[in-house]
Amino acid sequence: MDAKQLHGEIEARKEMLLRLPSQRQPDAFDSLDFDPIKFVNTIYPDETSLTDIDRFVGVLQKQASVA
């Protein structure tokens, strides 16, 4: 998998995770086997993928304040 494909896959996963609660399947954070380290490593597998972490944290904060 080249860098462009990897970036596309990462963006697709982020979009899935960033959907509004009403648009998502059951929340991964509520799962009994939720692993926060695995979660972060899936979304941000390397340093170059960290470029939009501030936006992602902002979305999570908004979701948390609504829930």
N, C-alpha and C positions, 0 to 999 in steps of 0.2 A: 504494500500500500504506500503510495507516495504522499508527500506532505499535503498536497491539495485534497486528496481523497480523505486523509485523516482529518483535516480541518473541516471538511463537509460533514463527516460522521460526528465529530465533536459538536458542531453547530446544531445538527439534527437532534442530538441527545439533549442539548441545552434547551432547545425549543420545546421538546417534550416535557422537560422538567419545569419550564417557566410558564406553562399554561395556567390559567386561572383555576382555582380549586374546583369550580363547577365543571370544568372541561377535562379534568384529569380523572384517571382511575384512582383507586385508593392510594392515599399518600404513602410514599416510600418511607417517610420519617416515622410513621406509625407502626411499621412492620416490626415484629419481634426480633427478626434477624438483621435489622438495619445496622450497617457498619459505616460510620461517618467517614472513616479513612478511605474505604473502598469507593464510597460515593464521590468524594472530592477527587480522588485519583482517576475515576472514570471520566469526570467532566474536564479535569485539568491534568492530563497525563504528562505534560512537560512544561518547561518554563515559558515557551512561546505561546502556549494556550492560555496563559494568565492575563492576557491583554485586556479582557473585559470583565475581570473579576469584580471590579467595583460596581458595574451594572448588575451583575448577578446577585451580589450581596444586597443591593438596593431592592431588587425584586423580591428576594427572600424576606427582607424586612417588611415590605409592604404586605406580603402574604401573611406574615406572622401577625401583623397588626389588625388584619381583617378577620382572621380566624378566631 
